[in-house]
Amino acid sequence: MVGRMTSLVNEVPAFSRPRERLENYGEKALANHELLAILLRTGTKDSNVIALAMKVLNTFENLHFLKTASIEELMSIAGIGKIKAIEIRAAIELGIRISQASQIKIGQITSSRNAGEMLLGEMRDLQQEHVIVLYLNTKNEIIKKETVFVGGLNSSVAHPREIFRGAVRFSAARIIIGHNHPSGNPEPSEADILFTKRMATCGEMMGIEMLDHIIIGQTHYISLKELGIF
């Protein structure tokens, strides 16, 4: 039976297997039965996992009725045992909780001074140069704060993709970049200025506004926006 089940799974052409399709094209390209097939993982001795997934979906009028199906109702479908029924229920409940979850905000930026004072308190005593990005929504609420790299801005790691990868991932509308000078002197170097202009240009191209680049020293900070650098 196990050998027959495996062969039925492998009978699905590689180019149409749900996992491979998701990896190659993303989850939004998959039909409902393909997403369900990934959860089910295996078929039965009589049908492959794609056919089993379609059988489950055809049992219910639409996804709403599948969402409310009990373990017993799922187990009434040929090929769906207790374990598969429990896994389907768990996936449905997790999806419901995710859809109801709200993004946690960790403060709101009201000015460059507000951002500068916050970053000064966090970064003034760092012994290495750190670059932190505040990812903001349209209300300037901080939706994520992330250290994107450690090291000088003139090094190869200081690349726009490291900054804006997070902006895209967190659906940020704006960003504020902060980095410290371990020397304690926040005066911008030529590398700082070039980096700032590069980031602002990339942000404009991507439709993600860079509100400021703030350099942190030991006792005070400098806003490159207020200096008119960009």
Secondary structure, DSSP 8 states (H G I E B T S, - for coil): -HHHHHHHHHTS-GGG-HHHHHHHH-GGGS-HHHHHHHHH----SSS-HHHHHHHHHHHSSSHHHHHT--HHHHHTSTT--HHHHHHHHHHHHHHHHHHH-------B--SHHHHHHHHHHHHTT-SS-EEEEEEE-TT-BEEEEEEEEES-TTSTT--HHHHHHHHHHTT-SEEEEEEE-TTS-----HHHHHHHHHHHHHHHHHT-EEEEEEEE-SS-EEETTTTT--
